[in-house]
Amino acid sequence: MRTPVLCGKGTKVTLGKSNKTGGRASEMEQISRISFPGLGIGEFSLDNVAFTVFGRPVMWYGVIICIGIILSFSYFAYRAGKAGIKFDDVIDTTLFAVPAGIVGARLYYVIFYGNVHSFYDVIAIWNGGLAIYGGIIGGAIAVILVSLYKKIDFFKYADMIIPGVMIGQLLGRWGNFFNGEAYGGLVTESHPLYFLRMGLQNGNTFRDFATTDMVFVHPTFLYESVWNLIGFILINIFYKKKKFGGEVLLWYLGWYGFGRFFIEQLRTDSLYIGNTGIRVSALLGMVLFVISLPLTVVLHVLAVKKEKAGKIKHSYDVSIPYFFGIGKSKYEALETDSSVDFDTAEFEKNEAESDKALRRASSKKDLFKADESKDEEAPPLKVVFKKQEKDVTEKSDGENADGKDN
């Protein structure tokens, strides 16, 4: 049950158990007092409980996460449909990836937080304790296994999935907002982001800052949500410009890793590597950025060069392993052969003009009128040139029609 604590100016704040959900998710109901004075938003109260079912509270955090999963799935289905992936494959992938993501997020948290004393503590996700990086790792493992089973190129698959993951991330941070968690340290007036400061007063701030007064902190949940929104928009703008399977995945890893590195420095609830003082998420974010940025540039240039040199018909037909010689045999069918696409447009145009002239001449000589005294003449021979069909059906977003390995 709630434990009310009397705070400044007679305001009551409820304390819950601190759990550090990549923030702190409370196992108890909690009411927070919040304000954004720099944005002209005064103080208001926010309950982290959305509604109750048979007397059991359903948290806003869970509701928002569910909405994020639905929207992510919808985006994935949209991209997969344009690439010719069966809807059943999309459903199968989602049914494996979502549970695997939850398990991965929990294990990541347990490994680096470590404050567990029983198996119950390990599985009690309802008490909070999920980490986004673990969720991505767990989901990725599931997608790899499903793509191998269904013989779908994992990297092309990941390109369709990852923007949807960003939708889940940018919405999920608002679950942290309702919990009054995942905030940063105190903001000074000289800080360039001072205008975005968030006034917060709840059980979490009481533990962190040992005061019952409202404190003004960095709304790091907001920073990350906006960062992901910008990344999502940019990825969709440039999606058709990708040159190989897995390029969108690299864009995401670089973008998110770079932003998370800096945002994590502001957090008060980071997970650390033992007693080293090294923030796990900040370190991982920078590693992903340092690896993905040069890899994206180099592979993009290589893909363009190989396409221009005629090594491959379309650069987006290949994926990351191709450039490292891994499984290259499956791409051999895509190598440009000696056949040349023949454009018959000019011949069709000349044929149409000749046919017109013939009809005009025939009309003048009344050749098309039946002549009872003579045998019926055979109609003039008409030759039709047909365009050669292309080997690979192109989609508007540069995906193979079936999305399968070649």
C-alpha positions in Angstrom: 0.0 0.0 0.0 1.0 3.6 -0.3 3.1 5.3 2.3 2.3 9.0 2.2 5.1 11.4 3.2 4.3 15.1 4.0 6.3 17.4 1.8 6.8 21.1 1.4 3.6 23.2 1.4 1.5 20.3 2.7 1.9 18.2 -0.5 1.8 14.5 0.0 4.3 12.3 -1.9 4.1 8.5 -1.9 7.2 6.4 -1.6 7.7 3.2 -3.6 10.5 0.8 -3.8 13.5 2.0 -5.9 14.2 -0.4 -8.7 16.1 1.4 -11.4 14.2 0.4 -14.5 16.6 2.1 -16.7 14.9 4.4 -14.4 13.1 3.4 -11.2 9.9 1.6 -11.7 8.0 1.3 -8.5 6.1 -1.8 -7.4 3.7 0.6 -5.6 1.4 3.3 -6.7 3.1 6.7 -6.7 1.8 10.2 -7.2 4.3 12.8 -8.5 4.2 16.6 -8.5 5.6 17.8 -11.8 6.2 21.1 -13.6 8.0 22.6 -16.6 8.4 26.3 -15.7 10.6 27.0 -18.7 7.9 25.8 -21.0 5.1 27.6 -19.2 3.7 24.5 -17.6 2.8 24.9 -13.9 2.6 22.3 -11.2 0.3 19.3 -11.6 -0.2 15.9 -10.0 0.4 12.7 -11.9 -0.6 9.2 -10.8 1.3 6.3 -12.3 -1.8 4.1 -12.1 -3.9 4.1 -15.3 -6.8 2.0 -13.9 -7.5 -1.1 -11.8 -8.7 -4.6 -12.8 -10.3 -6.7 -10.1 -8.6 -4.4 -7.6 -5.1 -4.8 -9.2 -3.5 -1.6 -10.4 -2.5 -1.4 -14.1 0.3 1.1 -14.5 0.6 3.7 -17.2 4.1 2.3 -17.9 2.6 -1.0 -19.0 -0.1 0.6 -21.0 2.3 2.7 -22.9 4.7 -0.2 -23.6 1.8 -2.2 -25.0 0.9 0.7 -27.3 4.5 0.9 -28.4 4.5 -2.8 -29.3 1.4 -2.5 -31.3 2.7 0.5 -33.3 6.1 -1.1 -33.8 4.4 -4.2 -35.1 2.2 -2.1 -37.5 5.3 -0.4 -38.9 7.1 -3.7 -39.3 4.1 -5.1 -41.2 4.0 -2.0 -43.4 7.7 -2.3 -44.4 7.6 -6.1 -44.8 4.5 -5.9 -47.0 6.2 -3.5 -49.4 9.1 -5.9 -49.6 6.9 -8.9 -50.3 7.3 -10.6 -46.9 4.2 -12.7 -45.9 2.1 -11.3 -43.1 2.3 -14.7 -41.4 6.1 -14.3 -41.3 5.7 -10.9 -39.7 3.4 -12.4 -37.0 5.7 -15.3 -36.3 8.7 -13.0 -35.9 6.8 -10.7 -33.6 5.6 -13.6 -31.4 9.2 -14.7 -30.8 10.9 -11.3 -30.7 8.7 -9.6 -28.1 9.0 -12.2 -25.4 12.7 -12.6 -26.2 13.1 -8.8 -25.9 11.5 -8.8 -22.5 13.7 -11.6 -21.2 16.8 -9.9 -22.6 15.9 -6.6 -21.0 15.4 -8.3 -17.6 18.6 -10.4 -17.8 20.6 -7.3 -18.8 19.3 -5.4 -15.8 19.8 -8.3 -13.4 23.4 -8.9 -14.6 24.5 -5.2 -14.2 22.3 -4.2 -11.2 22.8 -7.4 -9.3 20.7 -6.6 -6.3 18.7 -9.9 -6.4 18.5 -12.5 -3.7 16.2 -15.2 -5.1 14.7 -16.6 -8.3 11.6 -14.5 -7.6 13.7 -11.4 -7.7 15.1 -12.4 -11.1 11.7 -12.9 -12.7 9.7 -10.1 -10.9 9.5 -7.7 -13.8 6.3 -6.3 -12.4 8.5 -4.7 -9.7 10.5 -2.9 -12.4 13.9 -3.5 -13.8 14.1 -3.6 -17.6 17.0 -2.3 -19.8 16.5 -1.3 -23.4 19.9 -2.6 -24.6 19.1 -6.0 -23.2 15.7 -5.9 -24.9 17.4 -5.1 -28.3 19.9 -7.9 -27.8 17.2 -10.5 -26.9 14.9 -9.4 -29.7 17.8 -9.5 -32.2 18.7 -13.1 -31.3 15.0 -14.1 -31.8 14.9 -12.4 -35.2 18.2 -14.1 -36.3 16.8 -17.5 -35.5 13.4 -16.9 -37.2 15.1 -15.4 -40.3 17.4 -18.5 -40.5 14.5 -20.8 -40.2 12.4 -19.0 -42.8 15.4 -18.3 -45.1 15.0 -14.5 -45.0 18.0 -12.3 -45.0 18.4 -11.1 -41.4 20.0 -7.7 -42.3 17.2 -6.9 -44.8 14.7 -8.0 -42.1 16.4 -5.9 -39.5 16.1 -2.8 -41.7 12.3 -3.2 -41.8 12.1 -3.8 -38.0 14.5 -1.3 -36.5 12.5 1.9 -37.2 9.6 0.3 -35.4 11.8 -0.4 -32.4 12.5 3.3 -32.3 8.7 4.0 -32.0 8.6 1.7 -29.0 11.6 3.4 -27.5 10.4 7.0 -27.9 7.0 6.1 -26.4 8.4 3.9 -23.7 10.3 6.9 -22.2 6.9 8.5 -21.5 6.2 5.5 -19.3 9.2 6.6 -17.3 7.6 10.0 -17.1 4.4 8.6 -15.6 6.5 6.7 -13.1 8.4 9.9 -12.2 11.7 8.3 -13.0 14.6 8.2 -15.5 15.5 11.8 -14.8 18.9 13.5 -14.5 20.7 15.5 -12.0 19.9 19.0 -10.8 20.0 21.7 -13.5 21.9 24.9 -13.0 20.7 28.2 -14.4 23.8 28.5 -16.5 23.1 25.2 -18.3 22.0 25.6 -22.0 19.1 23.2 -21.4 17.8 25.1 -18.3 14.7 26.1 -20.1 13.7 22.5 -20.3 14.1 21.8 -16.6 11.5 19.6 -15.0 10.3 20.3 -11.5 9.7 16.9 -9.7 8.6 15.9 -6.3 8.0 12.3 -5.4 9.5 9.3 -3.5 12.3 9.0 -5.9 13.5 12.5 -5.5 13.2 12.1 -1.7 15.7 9.2 -1.8 18.0 10.8 -4.4 18.2 14.3 -3.0 17.1 13.9 0.6 14.6 16.7 0.4 10.8 16.9 0.4 10.9 20.0 -1.7 10.4 20.0 -5.4 13.7 19.8 -7.3 14.6 20.9 -10.8 16.2 18.2 -12.8 17.1 17.2 -16.4 14.1 15.5 -18.0 16.4 12.9 -19.6 13.4 10.8 -20.5 12.3 13.7 -22.7 15.8 14.1 -24.2 15.9 10.5 -25.3 12.3 10.5 -26.6 12.9 13.5 -28.8 16.3 12.1 -29.9 14.6 8.9 -31.0 11.8 10.8 -32.7 14.3 12.8 -34.8 16.2 9.6 -35.7 13.0 7.9 -36.7 12.0 10.8 -39.0 15.5 10.9 -40.6 15.7 7.2 -41.2 12.3 7.2 -43.0 13.4 10.2 -45.1 16.5 8.4 -46.3 15.2 4.9 -46.2 15.1 4.6 -50.0 18.7 5.8 -50.2 20.1 2.7 -48.5 22.5 0.8 -50.6 22.7 -2.6 -48.9 20.8 -4.8 -46.4 21.7 -3.8 -42.9 22.5 -0.1 -43.6 19.4 1.1 -41.8 20.4 -1.0 -38.8 23.8 0.7 -38.8 22.1 4.1 -39.0 20.1 3.2 -35.9 23.0 1.9 -33.9 25.1 4.9 -34.6 22.3 7.4 -34.0 21.0 5.9 -30.8 24.4 5.0 -29.4 25.7 8.6 -29.9 22.7 10.2 -28.2 22.6 7.7 -25.4 26.2 8.3 -24.6 25.6 11.9 -23.7 22.2 11.6 -22.2 23.4 8.8 -19.9 26.0 11.2 -18.4 23.1 13.2 -17.0 21.2 10.3 -15.4 21.2 9.7 -11.7 20.2 6.0 -12.0 22.7 4.5 -14.4 23.8 0.9 -14.2 27.6 0.5 -13.7 30.2 -2.1 -14.5 30.9 -3.4 -10.9 32.5 -0.7 -8.8 34.4 0.9 -11.8 32.2 4.0 -12.1 31.8 3.2 -15.8 28.2 3.6 -17.0 27.3 0.5 -19.0 24.9 2.2 -21.3 27.2 5.1 -22.0 30.1 2.8 -22.8 28.0 0.6 -25.1 26.5 3.6 -26.8 29.9 5.0 -27.7 31.2 1.6 -28.9 28.2 1.2 -31.2 28.7 4.7 -32.6 32.5 4.3 -33.2 31.9 1.0 -35.0 28.8 1.8 -37.0 29.7 5.2 -38.4 32.9 4.2 -40.4 31.3 0.9 -41.3 28.3 2.7 -42.8 30.4 5.0 -44.8 32.8 2.4 -46.1 30.2 -0.2 -47.1 27.9 2.5 -48.7 30.8 3.6 -50.9 31.7 0.0 -51.8 28.1 -0.8 -52.7 27.9 2.1 -55.0 31.2 1.3 -56.7 30.3 -2.4 -57.2 27.0 -1.4 -58.7 28.6 1.0 -61.1 31.3 -1.5 -62.1 28.6 -4.1 -62.9 29.6 -6.5 -60.2 26.0 -6.5 -58.9 22.8 -5.5 -60.6 21.5 -3.6 -57.7 23.5 -2.7 -54.6 20.5 -3.2 -52.3 20.3 -6.8 -53.3 23.3 -7.6 -51.1 23.8 -7.4 -47.3 26.6 -6.7 -44.9 28.1 -10.2 -45.0 28.6 -9.9 -48.7 31.3 -7.3 -48.3 33.3 -9.6 -45.9 33.0 -12.6 -48.2 30.7 -14.4 -45.8 28.1 -16.6 -47.5 29.1 -14.9 -50.8 27.9 -17.9 -52.8 24.2 -17.0 -52.2 24.8 -13.7 -53.9 26.4 -15.2 -57.0 23.1 -15.3 -58.9 23.0 -11.5 -58.6 26.3 -11.0 -60.5 25.7 -9.3 -63.8 25.7 -11.8 -66.7 26.4 -11.3 -70.4 22.7 -10.6 -71.2 21.8 -7.0 -72.0 18.4 -5.5 -71.3 17.0 -4.5 -74.7 14.9 -1.3 -74.9 12.3 -1.7 -77.6 10.6 1.6 -77.1 12.0 3.2 -80.3 11.1 0.2 -82.4 7.5 0.2 -81.0 7.2 3.8 -81.8 8.4 3.2 -85.5 6.1 0.2 -85.8 3.1 2.3 -84.6 3.9 5.0 -87.2 4.2 2.5 -90.0 0.9 0.9 -89.0 -0.8 4.3 -89.1 0.6 5.0 -92.6 -0.5 1.6 -93.8 -4.0 2.2 -92.6 -4.2 5.6 -94.3 -3.0 4.1 -97.6 -5.4 1.2 -97.3 -8.3 3.5 -96.6 -7.6 5.5 -99.8 -7.4 2.4 -102.0 -10.5 0.9 -100.2 -8.4 -2.3 -99.6 -10.4 -3.1 -96.4 -13.7 -3.3 -98.4 -14.9 -6.8 -99.1 -14.5 -7.7 -102.8 -16.9 -10.5 -103.9 -15.1 -11.1 -107.1 -11.8 -11.9 -105.4 -10.6 -14.1 -102.7 -10.3 -12.5 -99.3 -6.8 -11.2 -98.8 -4.9 -12.0 -95.6 -4.5 -9.1 -93.2 -1.1 -7.4 -93.1 1.5 -9.0 -90.8 1.9 -7.2 -87.5 5.2 -7.6 -85.6 5.2 -6.8 -81.9 8.4 -6.3 -79.9 8.1 -7.1 -76.2 10.3 -5.7 -73.5 12.5 -8.2 -71.8 11.4 -8.9 -68.2 13.9 -8.0 -65.5 15.3 -10.8 -63.3 14.6 -9.0 -60.1 11.4 -7.2 -59.3 12.1 -3.8 -57.8 10.1 -2.4 -55.0 9.7 1.3 -54.2 11.9 1.0 -51.1 14.7 -1.0 -52.8 13.7 -4.5 -51.5 13.4 -7.8 -53.3 9.9 -8.8 -54.0 10.0 -11.8 -51.7 12.6 -10.5 -49.3 14.3 -13.9 -49.4 17.9 -14.8 -49.7 19.0 -15.0 -53.3 
